[in-house]
């Protein structure tokens, strides 16, 4: 046989075969051999069966084509070798094999080093015999390739694969009739492969659509739903069978946004709508914030036949945005409130100070007290502060051994209560440090409180007592601090304050309502 191969070294297109490829021969050699008679009836019947298979089961058409080539050419094996985009068309993939080589299904050969690649390089049908002579990786393949007929096929003028038949021993040799039949089948192979590729592409897209977390559905030009993925079912609560054929307006709220229909009217004109934020309604009547992308569905003739919609649930994002707006509004309110308080404190501190240094010292202390209360609130997310923590925080600069006694059952104060009590504590401690018990080594201060419940309501009774301080001189107790102690709690919390400058020391009793949800935190003692 190899002597015969030396006879034909040009292809049917006139191209010279590569001299170093000994296992390949132009298929023109087949025309020199005795040929069996044509069996057009069997061939026509086979082509009809292929056409029916292509129409009814396109996913199996490649295997049906290999089976047909095997039967019509009375080969020992037959199949298709295909170039695919998945690996950059670097290998031929055996996606359909019939006959003795069936176990090699999904195997393949390199595009640039093998019989099929040689066929595509020469752009012509060729005969192959014992390819292991030129391509060593063929050596272990069994049964051996005694003789093979390989025909290229094309999609849009590009060679994309070969259809081939193989004889594994010398009992079968191919002829011109086999070349004619295989050339006919190669034309069908192109259609079959294109259909197979399209089917795979459609299946991939369908899989992506079906598995998408987003709601994806299609509608016709009459606005009726024609497709519905699982994501749409999750978002809106409808099963596919409940909505197919129904108007898409079942997803609209009773009163759609004013610009909704004007936007949708653009679809029949081929416009694409991207990231249109609107509202839809689920099966349970609940409203869903969505980002909507709508694209026209166009048929092969370029005619718009419907629209595809992708709905992405943005409810969580909307909630975050609303919360951010609330936080910004709350922050704006707090900042304005703080600035107002600071301005009032600055003005009152100035009016109550005899010197600039005294003014700066009192102003700094009061602002530091306010800042400390704000820090505690921030650390607790502005949900409240334990009264024990607040008292110890405000009195920390004045603690010296056992000069301050704190004994009470802890409780939580809300933000307004925390800020008001902190300012009062600061004034009490400052006055005690200047004029009272904290101004002498042996002076002491006792801070106690109690929480009283009355159904859902609760009240705080807070008591400040000074002991062993210097004699009280009333004239030195008049000023901004005294005025704040007496009036801030009634003004801010609606409570009562009883401030007494007794001969044995200052006492201050505060009563005010607190949030009924506040709870005990254990007993504190210092």
C-alpha positions as CSV (number, residue, x, y, z in Angstrom):
1,X,0.0,0.0,0.0
2,X,2.8,2.4,0.8
3,X,4.1,1.9,-2.7
4,X,0.7,2.9,-4.1
5,X,0.7,6.0,-1.9
6,X,3.8,7.2,-3.7
7,X,1.8,7.4,-6.9
8,X,-0.4,10.3,-6.0
9,X,1.4,13.2,-4.3
10,X,-1.0,16.1,-5.3
11,X,-4.5,16.7,-4.0
12,X,-7.7,17.3,-6.0
13,X,-7.0,21.0,-5.7
14,X,-3.6,20.6,-7.2
15,X,-1.7,21.2,-4.0
16,X,1.6,19.3,-3.5
17,X,1.5,17.0,-0.5
18,X,4.1,17.5,2.1
19,X,7.0,15.2,1.2
20,X,7.6,14.3,4.9
21,X,4.1,13.1,5.5
22,X,4.3,9.4,4.4
23,X,1.0,8.2,5.8
24,X,-1.2,10.6,3.8
25,X,-2.3,10.2,0.2
26,X,-4.6,12.3,-2.0
27,X,-8.1,10.8,-2.3
28,X,-7.7,11.1,-6.1
29,X,-6.0,7.8,-5.8
30,X,-9.4,6.2,-5.2
31,X,-10.5,7.0,-8.7
32,X,-7.8,4.7,-10.0
33,X,-9.3,1.7,-8.1
34,X,-12.1,-0.5,-9.2
35,X,-15.4,1.0,-7.8
36,X,-18.5,-0.7,-6.5
37,X,-21.8,0.4,-8.1
38,X,-23.7,3.3,-6.5
39,X,-26.8,2.5,-4.3
40,X,-28.7,5.7,-4.6
41,X,-31.8,4.2,-3.0
42,X,-30.0,3.3,0.2
43,X,-28.2,6.7,0.1
44,X,-31.4,8.6,-0.3
45,X,-33.2,6.7,2.4
46,X,-30.2,7.4,4.7
47,X,-30.3,11.1,4.0
48,X,-34.0,11.2,4.6
49,X,-33.5,9.5,8.0
50,X,-30.7,12.0,8.8
51,X,-33.0,14.9,8.0
52,X,-35.7,13.5,10.2
53,X,-33.2,13.0,13.0
54,X,-32.0,16.6,12.6
55,X,-35.6,17.9,12.9
56,X,-36.7,15.7,15.8
57,X,-33.5,15.0,17.8
58,X,-30.8,17.5,16.9
59,X,-28.8,16.6,20.0
60,X,-28.0,13.1,18.5
61,X,-27.5,14.1,14.9
62,X,-23.7,13.8,15.0
63,X,-23.8,10.2,16.2
64,X,-26.5,9.4,13.6
65,X,-24.3,10.8,10.9
66,X,-21.3,8.6,12.1
67,X,-23.6,5.5,12.1
68,X,-24.8,6.4,8.5
69,X,-21.2,6.8,7.2
70,X,-20.3,3.4,8.8
71,X,-23.3,1.7,7.0
72,X,-23.1,3.3,3.6
73,X,-19.3,2.8,3.3
74,X,-19.3,-0.6,5.0
75,X,-16.5,0.6,7.1
76,X,-15.1,-0.8,10.3
77,X,-15.2,2.5,12.2
78,X,-16.6,6.0,11.3
79,X,-16.8,9.3,13.1
80,X,-16.4,13.1,13.1
81,X,-13.4,15.1,14.3
82,X,-14.4,18.7,15.3
83,X,-12.6,21.9,16.1
84,X,-14.1,23.7,19.0
85,X,-13.8,27.2,20.5
86,X,-13.4,25.9,24.0
87,X,-9.7,25.2,23.5
88,X,-9.1,27.8,20.8
89,X,-9.5,25.1,18.1
90,X,-6.1,23.6,19.1
91,X,-7.4,20.0,19.0
92,X,-9.8,17.9,17.1
93,X,-12.5,16.3,19.3
94,X,-14.1,13.0,18.4
95,X,-17.7,13.8,19.4
96,X,-19.3,10.9,17.5
97,X,-17.8,7.5,16.7
98,X,-19.4,4.3,15.3
99,X,-18.0,0.9,15.0
100,X,-14.9,-0.7,16.5
101,X,-13.4,2.7,17.6
102,X,-16.5,3.6,19.6
103,X,-14.5,3.3,22.9
104,X,-12.4,6.2,21.8
105,X,-15.4,8.6,21.9
106,X,-14.4,12.1,23.0
107,X,-10.7,11.5,22.3
108,X,-8.9,13.6,19.8
109,X,-5.7,14.7,18.1
110,X,-3.7,17.9,17.8
111,X,-4.8,20.3,15.2
112,X,-1.3,20.9,13.8
113,X,0.1,17.4,14.2
114,X,-2.2,14.6,12.9
115,X,-4.2,13.2,9.9
116,X,-7.2,15.6,10.3
117,X,-5.0,18.6,10.6
118,X,-3.2,17.5,7.4
119,X,-6.5,17.2,5.6
120,X,-7.5,20.8,6.6
121,X,-4.0,22.1,5.7
122,X,-4.4,20.7,2.2
123,X,-8.1,21.6,2.0
124,X,-9.0,18.3,0.3
125,X,-10.2,14.8,0.9
126,X,-7.3,12.4,1.7
127,X,-6.5,8.8,2.4
128,X,-4.6,7.8,5.5
129,X,-2.7,4.6,6.3
130,X,-0.8,3.7,9.4
131,X,-0.5,7.3,10.8
132,X,1.9,6.1,13.5
133,X,4.6,6.4,10.7
134,X,4.3,10.2,10.9
135,X,2.6,10.7,14.2
136,X,4.0,8.5,17.0
137,X,1.1,9.0,19.4
138,X,-1.0,6.8,17.2
139,X,1.1,3.8,18.0
140,X,-0.9,2.4,20.9
141,X,-4.3,3.0,19.3
142,X,-6.2,-0.2,18.6
143,X,-7.4,-1.6,16.3
144,X,-4.9,-0.1,13.9
145,X,-5.9,2.3,11.1
146,X,-5.1,0.2,8.0
147,X,-6.9,2.7,5.7
148,X,-9.0,5.8,6.3
149,X,-10.9,8.2,4.1
150,X,-11.1,11.7,5.6
151,X,-13.3,14.5,4.1
152,X,-13.2,18.1,5.4
153,X,-16.4,20.0,5.9
154,X,-17.0,23.8,6.3
155,X,-19.2,26.4,8.0
156,X,-19.2,29.8,6.3
157,X,-16.3,28.8,4.2
158,X,-14.1,27.8,7.2
159,X,-13.0,24.2,7.6
160,X,-14.1,23.1,11.0
161,X,-13.7,19.4,11.0
162,X,-13.6,16.1,9.1
163,X,-15.9,13.2,8.7
164,X,-14.1,9.9,8.2
165,X,-14.4,6.2,7.7
166,X,-11.8,3.6,8.6
167,X,-10.8,0.0,7.7
168,X,-8.8,-1.8,10.3
169,X,-7.5,-4.6,8.0
170,X,-7.0,-5.3,4.4
171,X,-10.4,-6.9,3.9
172,X,-11.9,-3.5,3.1
173,X,-10.5,-0.9,0.8
174,X,-12.3,2.3,-0.1
175,X,-13.0,3.4,-3.7
176,X,-14.5,6.3,-5.7
177,X,-18.0,5.4,-4.7
178,X,-17.0,5.8,-1.0
179,X,-15.5,9.2,-1.9
180,X,-18.7,10.3,-3.5
181,X,-20.9,9.2,-0.6
182,X,-18.6,10.7,2.0
183,X,-18.4,14.0,0.0
184,X,-22.2,14.1,0.1
185,X,-22.3,13.3,3.8
186,X,-19.7,16.0,4.5
187,X,-22.2,18.6,3.2
188,X,-24.7,17.3,5.6
189,X,-22.1,17.2,8.3
190,X,-21.7,21.0,8.1
191,X,-25.4,21.5,8.6
192,X,-25.5,18.9,11.4
193,X,-22.5,20.5,13.2
194,X,-23.9,24.0,12.9
195,X,-27.2,22.8,14.3
196,X,-25.3,21.0,17.1
197,X,-23.4,24.1,17.9
198,X,-26.5,26.2,17.9
199,X,-28.3,23.7,20.2
200,X,-25.4,23.7,22.6
201,X,-25.4,27.5,22.6
202,X,-29.1,27.6,23.3
203,X,-28.8,25.0,26.0
204,X,-26.0,27.0,27.6
205,X,-28.0,30.2,27.5
206,X,-31.1,28.4,28.8
207,X,-29.0,26.9,31.7
208,X,-27.6,30.3,32.6
209,X,-31.0,31.9,32.4
210,X,-32.6,29.1,34.5
211,X,-30.0,29.1,37.2
212,X,-29.7,32.9,37.4
213,X,-30.6,34.4,40.8
214,X,-32.2,37.3,38.9
215,X,-35.8,37.1,37.6
216,X,-35.7,36.6,33.8
217,X,-38.8,36.3,31.7
218,X,-39.9,37.0,28.1
219,X,-43.1,38.5,26.8
220,X,-44.6,38.8,23.3
221,X,-45.6,42.1,21.6
222,X,-49.0,41.8,23.2
223,X,-47.5,41.9,26.6
224,X,-48.1,38.3,27.5
225,X,-45.5,36.3,29.4
226,X,-43.9,33.5,27.2
227,X,-41.0,32.3,29.5
228,X,-40.3,32.4,33.2
229,X,-37.1,31.3,35.0
230,X,-36.7,30.0,38.6
231,X,-35.3,33.4,39.7
232,X,-38.6,35.0,38.7
233,X,-40.5,32.3,40.7
234,X,-38.4,33.1,43.8
235,X,-38.8,36.9,43.4
236,X,-42.5,37.1,42.6
237,X,-43.9,33.8,44.0
238,X,-45.5,32.5,40.8
239,X,-44.8,29.1,39.3
240,X,-44.2,29.2,35.5
241,X,-47.5,27.5,34.8
242,X,-49.3,30.2,36.7
243,X,-48.0,33.1,34.6
244,X,-47.2,31.8,31.1
245,X,-49.8,33.4,28.8
246,X,-50.8,35.9,31.4
247,X,-50.3,39.7,30.8
248,X,-47.1,41.0,32.3
249,X,-49.2,43.7,34.1
250,X,-50.0,41.1,36.8
251,X,-46.6,42.1,38.1
252,X,-47.4,45.8,38.3
253,X,-48.7,47.4,41.5
254,X,-52.2,48.8,41.5
255,X,-50.7,52.3,40.9
256,X,-47.6,52.0,38.7
257,X,-44.9,54.7,38.8
258,X,-46.0,57.6,36.5
259,X,-43.1,57.0,34.0
260,X,-43.6,53.3,33.7
261,X,-45.7,53.0,30.6
262,X,-43.8,55.7,28.7
263,X,-40.6,53.8,29.3
264,X,-42.1,50.4,28.1
265,X,-43.5,52.0,25.0
266,X,-40.0,52.3,23.6
267,X,-39.5,48.5,23.4
268,X,-41.3,47.9,20.0
269,X,-39.0,50.4,18.4
270,X,-35.9,48.3,19.4
271,X,-34.8,50.4,22.3
272,X,-33.0,48.7,25.2
273,X,-33.8,49.9,28.7
274,X,-31.0,49.4,31.3
275,X,-31.1,49.6,35.1
276,X,-34.6,51.2,35.2
277,X,-35.5,51.3,38.9
278,X,-39.2,50.7,39.5
279,X,-41.6,48.7,41.6
280,X,-43.2,45.3,41.0
281,X,-45.7,43.3,42.9
282,X,-45.5,39.7,43.9
283,X,-48.2,37.0,44.1
284,X,-48.7,37.8,47.8
285,X,-49.4,41.5,47.0
286,X,-46.1,42.6,48.4
287,X,-44.2,45.4,46.6
288,X,-40.7,44.7,45.4
289,X,-38.1,47.3,44.4
290,X,-36.3,46.1,41.2
291,X,-33.7,47.3,38.8
292,X,-35.2,46.4,35.4
293,X,-33.3,45.8,32.1
294,X,-35.4,45.1,29.0
295,X,-34.1,44.0,25.6
296,X,-36.0,43.4,22.4
297,X,-36.3,39.8,21.2
298,X,-35.4,39.8,17.4
299,X,-36.1,36.9,15.1
300,X,-33.6,35.7,12.3
301,X,-35.2,38.2,9.9
302,X,-34.5,41.1,12.1
303,X,-38.1,41.6,13.2
304,X,-38.9,42.4,16.8
305,X,-41.2,39.7,18.2
306,X,-41.1,40.4,22.0
307,X,-39.0,41.6,24.9
308,X,-36.8,39.9,27.5
309,X,-36.8,41.4,31.0
310,X,-34.2,41.0,33.8
311,X,-35.5,42.0,37.2
312,X,-32.9,42.4,40.0
313,X,-34.2,42.7,43.5
314,X,-32.8,45.9,45.0
315,X,-35.1,45.9,48.1
316,X,-32.1,45.5,50.4
317,X,-30.2,48.3,48.8
318,X,-33.3,50.5,49.0
319,X,-33.6,49.8,52.7
320,X,-29.9,50.6,53.2
321,X,-30.4,53.9,51.3
322,X,-33.4,54.7,53.4
323,X,-31.5,53.9,56.6
324,X,-28.6,56.1,55.4
325,X,-31.0,59.0,54.7
326,X,-32.5,58.5,58.2
327,X,-29.0,58.4,59.7
328,X,-28.0,61.6,57.8
329,X,-31.2,63.3,59.0
330,X,-30.6,62.2,62.5
331,X,-26.9,63.2,62.3
332,X,-27.9,66.6,61.0
333,X,-30.4,67.0,63.8
334,X,-27.8,66.0,66.4
335,X,-25.1,68.2,65.1
336,X,-27.5,71.2,65.0
337,X,-28.6,70.3,68.6
338,X,-25.0,70.0,69.8
339,X,-24.0,73.3,68.2
340,X,-27.0,74.9,69.8
341,X,-26.1,73.5,73.2
342,X,-22.4,74.5,72.8
343,X,-23.5,78.0,71.8
344,X,-25.7,78.3,74.9
345,X,-23.1,76.9,77.2
346,X,-20.5,79.3,75.8
347,X,-22.8,82.3,76.2
348,X,-23.8,81.3,79.8
349,X,-20.2,80.5,80.7
350,X,-19.0,83.8,79.5
351,X,-21.8,85.7,81.4
352,X,-20.9,83.8,84.6
353,X,-17.1,84.3,84.4
354,X,-15.2,87.2,85.9
355,X,-12.1,86.6,83.8
356,X,-11.2,85.3,80.4
357,X,-9.2,82.4,82.0
358,X,-12.2,81.5,84.1
359,X,-14.4,81.5,81.1
360,X,-12.1,79.3,79.1
361,X,-11.7,76.9,81.9
362,X,-15.4,76.5,82.6
363,X,-16.2,76.3,78.9
364,X,-13.6,73.6,78.3
365,X,-14.8,71.5,81.3
366,X,-18.5,71.7,80.1
367,X,-17.7,70.8,76.5
368,X,-15.4,67.9,77.7
369,X,-18.3,66.6,79.8
370,X,-20.7,66.7,76.8
371,X,-18.1,65.0,74.6
372,X,-17.6,62.2,77.2
373,X,-21.4,61.5,77.3
374,X,-21.5,61.5,73.5
375,X,-18.6,59.0,73.4
376,X,-20.4,56.6,75.7
377,X,-23.6,56.9,73.6
378,X,-21.6,56.2,70.4
379,X,-20.0,53.2,71.9
380,X,-23.4,51.8,72.5
381,X,-24.9,52.7,69.2
382,X,-26.9,55.5,70.7
383,X,-29.2,53.0,72.4
384,X,-28.4,54.1,75.9
385,X,-25.8,54.1,78.6
386,X,-25.6,52.5,82.1
387,X,-26.1,55.1,84.8
388,X,-23.3,53.5,86.8
389,X,-20.9,53.9,83.9
390,X,-22.1,57.5,83.3
391,X,-21.6,58.5,86.9
392,X,-18.1,57.0,87.1
393,X,-17.2,58.6,83.8
394,X,-18.2,62.1,84.8
395,X,-16.7,61.9,88.3
396,X,-13.4,60.2,87.3
397,X,-11.4,63.5,87.4
398,X,-12.3,64.0,91.0
399,X,-11.9,60.5,92.5
400,X,-9.2,60.4,95.2
401,X,-9.3,57.2,97.3
402,X,-12.7,56.8,98.9
403,X,-13.9,60.4,98.6
404,X,-16.7,59.4,96.2
405,X,-19.1,56.6,97.1
406,X,-21.4,55.2,94.4
407,X,-23.9,52.6,95.5
408,X,-27.0,51.6,93.5
409,X,-28.6,49.1,91.2
410,X,-27.5,49.9,87.7
411,X,-30.0,50.9,85.0
412,X,-29.9,52.1,81.4
413,X,-30.6,55.7,80.5
414,X,-31.8,56.7,77.0
415,X,-29.8,59.2,74.9
416,X,-31.7,62.3,76.1
417,X,-31.5,61.2,79.7
418,X,-27.8,60.4,79.4
419,X,-26.9,63.8,78.1
420,X,-29.0,65.7,80.6
421,X,-27.8,63.8,83.6
422,X,-24.2,64.1,82.4
423,X,-24.4,67.9,82.3
424,X,-26.0,68.0,85.8
425,X,-23.4,65.7,87.2
426,X,-20.6,67.9,85.7
427,X,-22.0,71.0,87.4
428,X,-22.5,69.2,90.8
429,X,-18.9,67.8,90.6
430,X,-17.4,71.1,89.5
431,X,-19.2,73.1,92.3
432,X,-18.1,70.4,94.8
433,X,-14.5,70.6,93.6
434,X,-14.5,74.5,93.9
435,X,-16.6,75.1,97.0
436,X,-17.9,71.8,98.5
437,X,-16.8,68.4,99.8
438,X,-14.4,67.7,97.0
439,X,-12.4,70.9,97.7
440,X,-11.0,69.6,101.0
441,X,-9.0,66.4,101.8
442,X,-11.6,64.7,104.0
443,X,-14.7,65.6,102.1
444,X,-16.9,62.9,100.7
445,X,-19.7,62.6,98.1
446,X,-22.4,59.9,98.0
447,X,-24.2,59.2,94.8
448,X,-27.2,56.8,94.9
449,X,-30.2,56.2,92.8
450,X,-33.3,54.0,92.6
451,X,-35.6,52.9,89.8
452,X,-39.3,52.8,90.5
453,X,-41.8,50.9,88.3
454,X,-45.4,51.8,87.8
455,X,-46.8,49.4,85.2
456,X,-45.1,50.3,81.9
457,X,-43.8,53.5,83.2
458,X,-40.7,53.9,85.3
459,X,-39.0,56.8,87.2
460,X,-35.5,57.5,88.4
461,X,-34.8,58.9,91.9
462,X,-31.2,60.2,91.9
463,X,-29.6,61.6,95.1
464,X,-26.3,63.5,95.4
465,X,-25.1,64.2,99.0
466,X,-21.9,66.0,100.1
467,X,-20.3,65.4,103.6
468,X,-17.5,66.9,105.6
469,X,-17.0,69.8,103.3
470,X,-16.4,73.5,104.3
471,X,-19.3,75.6,105.6
472,X,-21.7,76.5,102.8
473,X,-21.7,80.2,101.9
474,X,-24.8,80.9,99.8
475,X,-23.3,83.8,98.0
476,X,-20.8,81.6,96.2
477,X,-23.5,79.2,95.0
478,X,-25.3,81.5,92.6
479,X,-24.4,81.2,88.9
480,X,-24.9,79.3,85.6
481,X,-24.0,75.9,87.1
482,X,-26.6,76.3,89.9
483,X,-29.2,77.5,87.4
484,X,-28.5,74.5,85.1
485,X,-28.8,72.0,87.9
486,X,-32.2,73.3,88.9
487,X,-33.7,73.8,85.4
488,X,-32.2,71.4,82.9
489,X,-33.9,68.2,84.1
490,X,-37.4,69.8,84.3
491,X,-36.9,71.4,80.9
492,X,-35.4,68.4,79.0
493,X,-37.0,65.4,80.9
494,X,-40.0,66.9,82.6
495,X,-38.6,66.0,86.0
496,X,-38.2,67.6,89.4
497,X,-35.0,68.8,91.1
498,X,-34.6,69.7,94.8
499,X,-31.2,71.4,95.3
500,X,-30.5,72.2,98.9
501,X,-27.5,74.1,100.2
502,X,-27.6,72.8,103.8
503,X,-25.2,73.7,106.6
504,X,-23.9,70.1,106.5
505,X,-23.3,70.1,102.8
506,X,-25.1,70.3,99.4
507,X,-27.7,67.8,98.5
508,X,-29.5,67.3,95.2
509,X,-32.5,65.0,94.7
510,X,-33.7,64.4,91.1
511,X,-36.8,62.6,90.0
512,X,-37.8,62.1,86.4
513,X,-39.5,59.6,84.2
514,X,-37.4,57.1,82.2
515,X,-38.0,54.7,79.4
516,X,-40.1,51.8,80.8
517,X,-38.0,49.3,78.8
518,X,-34.8,50.1,80.8
519,X,-33.5,47.2,82.8
520,X,-31.5,46.5,85.9
521,X,-27.8,45.8,85.4
522,X,-26.7,44.6,88.8
523,X,-25.5,46.3,92.0
524,X,-22.7,48.8,92.0
525,X,-20.7,49.8,95.1
526,X,-17.6,51.9,95.4
